[in-house]
Amino acid sequence: MPIAERLSTDAYADHVNPHWVKLLGLLEMNVSYERCVGTELFTADGRRILDFLSGYCVHNTGHNHPAIVAALKDELDKSGPVMLQSNVPELAGELAERLVKLAGGGLSKVFFASSGSEGVETAIKFARAYTGRVGLLSCDRAFHGLSCGALSLMNGDYWRKGFGPLLPETATVPFGDLASLEQELATQRYAAFFIEPIQGEGGIRVPPAGYLKGAQDLCRRYGSLLVADEVQTAMFRTGPFLASHHFGITPDMVVLAKALSGGLVPVSAVLMSDAIHGSVFSSFKRSIVHASTFSENTLSMRAGLATLDVLEGEKLGERATQQGMELQQRLDDVLAGYEMVKAVRGKGLLLGIEFTAPQSIMLRAPFEAFAKIHPAMFGQILVMNLFRDGGILTQICGNDFMVLKAAPPLITTSSQITEFVSAVRNVVELAHHPGAFWSQALGMARRAISS
Ligand SMILES: Cc1ncc(COP(=O)(O)O)c(C=O)c1O
């Protein structure tokens, strides 16, 4: 077929990922976006969608923030040394200085990389080098990334199957359970315990009071490093700069990524102490023993600095706290009494609405039938409805399909929160009656089977 006659998504389907195109089609979410500004996404067919997913916590500063875009344009206009790899990239020093100051807790050095997974890989290597131990401990339902090392820290079969053998001497413990953690750490096999202070893909799970502090004490007692994976939770997403700050812990390493560069340039950063850093970079001969081509590139560093300016200048942490409380309260209010709504939880603007299987007979039958087709079916119908009828973009959690995310950019306004809450209430109301919601599920199941 001549190129001009092909659909704009055909080349992607032919050469990148046909199944993704099919899935988006099934969910009626395969639309073309023309402009993304702040919390709003404008489609080629004239719709306006509110983003309550933020690219999985990438867009804390909103889409295409003008100050970050201007900083990047300015950097490009300079024709400076973007990836020379033979100089001292001064902006990396500036960004590192600001990050460790915001993080506090004795973190003083930074290794920059390009993705969350690469940050986690870095933390694995540094933890092993520092402790001389091999083992790596993490939590049930964690999400740490899909490169082989990061994947070794995740226990979901869906993600792991077919990619083994992964790293040896890894184990997971239930999130929030100090006794199981102590049992493992006491073996003194583990270089590090990796944890998301609030689990993102695991279902926006907030740990029980005292758990993270207890985990830190146990790590120190048994000689394992505490690594906070704050890829989703940092950059003021939950209110403070790090979610760790809610819980009074001072991790030995912190992994940042996603929102660090305003959603415009890939970047990640691993914050650590001098001592941990020195265990890898122990002499000038070893000054490049851990490195990465795109690490410290000028565009990422400049975007990172501009992003911090926006986050601090617009007080987006305080805003996340206030708007998060408003969003949580209003969701609690409108969803009270619906039998399938179990809880609204989270911190700041990282919230999740947890659903549960219905008890009433008229809803139980269709719910169970669709759960048998695919456990994510119920959640995906919610997502599809919200998108199509409510003009809301969000998703369910990757490791808990019964939790719907509410994580807009931190600049979200009260009227956008009103729109979201009303759209969620409408779809929840629909799901509590036999009829339209469940027949849509049937339609989707049929389309899935025939495609
Ligand atoms: C908590 C957490 N850690 C690590 C990662 C991996 O990041 P990336 O996709 O940038 O490799 C993710 C990705 O969603 C994440 O949510």
The ligand as a MOL file (V3000), in Angstrom:
LIG
                    3D

  0  0  0     0  0            999 V3000
M  V30 BEGIN CTAB
M  V30 COUNTS 16 16 0 0 0
M  V30 BEGIN ATOM
M  V30 1 C 8.7110 2.2110 41.0920 0
M  V30 2 C 9.3350 2.0220 39.7510 0
M  V30 3 N 10.6410 1.7040 39.6560 0
M  V30 4 C 11.2470 1.5370 38.4840 0
M  V30 5 C 10.5560 1.6690 37.3010 0
M  V30 6 C 11.2380 1.4650 35.9970 0
M  V30 7 O 11.4010 2.6860 35.3560 0
M  V30 8 P 11.6570 2.7610 33.7770 0
M  V30 9 O 10.4030 2.3390 33.1150 0
M  V30 10 O 11.9910 4.2000 33.5240 0
M  V30 11 O 12.7890 1.8600 33.4690 0
M  V30 12 C 9.1980 1.9970 37.3350 0
M  V30 13 C 8.4300 2.1310 36.0920 0
M  V30 14 O 7.2460 2.3060 36.0480 0
M  V30 15 C 8.5650 2.1700 38.5870 0
M  V30 16 O 7.2670 2.4750 38.6790 0
M  V30 END ATOM
M  V30 BEGIN BOND
M  V30 1 1 1 2
M  V30 2 1 2 3
M  V30 3 2 2 15
M  V30 4 2 3 4
M  V30 5 1 4 5
M  V30 6 1 5 6
M  V30 7 2 5 12
M  V30 8 1 6 7
M  V30 9 1 7 8
M  V30 10 2 8 9
M  V30 11 1 8 10
M  V30 12 1 8 11
M  V30 13 1 12 13
M  V30 14 1 12 15
M  V30 15 2 13 14
M  V30 16 1 15 16
M  V30 END BOND
M  V30 END CTAB
M  END
